[in-house]
Amino acid sequence: METLREAFKAKYPDYSDSILDRFEKITNEKATWENMTKINLDKFARGMLKQTARSSAKTYCSMLKSVLNLYSDEIELPRGFSELLTIKKDVSQHVYLTEEEVQKIIAYEPQNDTERAIRNQFALGCLTGARHSDYILFTEENIFANTLRYVSKKTRIQADIPAAPAVKRLILENQAYGFVGLEYTLAYFNRVIREICLSVGITEKVKLYQGGKYVEGEKWEFVSSHTARRTAATLLYLKGIDIYQISKLLGHSTIEQTERYICVSLIENNIKLKEFYSNFN
């Protein structure tokens, strides 16, 4: 039978040595099948959390878990080993733009073509909830009467969204300026949209929990390309739109995915729940 290192290298050739070497340093045990004990797996998971970013620890533990699962019929593994190597994603808070702030972005007068293209793309994301890879490709052919219709490039799911007047105007403007399909690096896109947000006065003080700690600053500093999609989901939720409908509009396969895009408490918009608790004086 293959050794643990051989099995790991066969599945993850680029990571086997680095991850198993970490295992040996953290546990002070050889990386063998016999040493995949509850104590050692727990030490490894906790050690990875201390030594690396949570996302990296989650990835490395998942890799080890995957290899162990693959050979679970051939070797004796401790009960619950999978749970020991499951690191939950840390909660991270994000900003979204209010309706008034979205209107400010739409009304902003760009200083150059780059600002115009990025402003238009970001605004389309806010108004449609579409992914960046989709809204940069919108043309007037995607408009049917008052509906925006497209097939997601990532999921191949068709979306039909009521098209706001601004959506039609921005799409036509993108075509007129030759912006359709125009892409920028993520870092550059984020820098420009943040500068626009600062220019229109999106400067509210915010405090967010990110990367395992609280960070503070002005709202514009935390805006990114992904804020557009979060804004769409959150504003729809605050308008009372059913989360299942929001999930369908965003092209998500599960409600859990959609929940992560809603930047307010999921009970904030539940009027009946509020009324129930208000009865207890």
Disulfide bonds with the S-S distance in Angstrom:
none
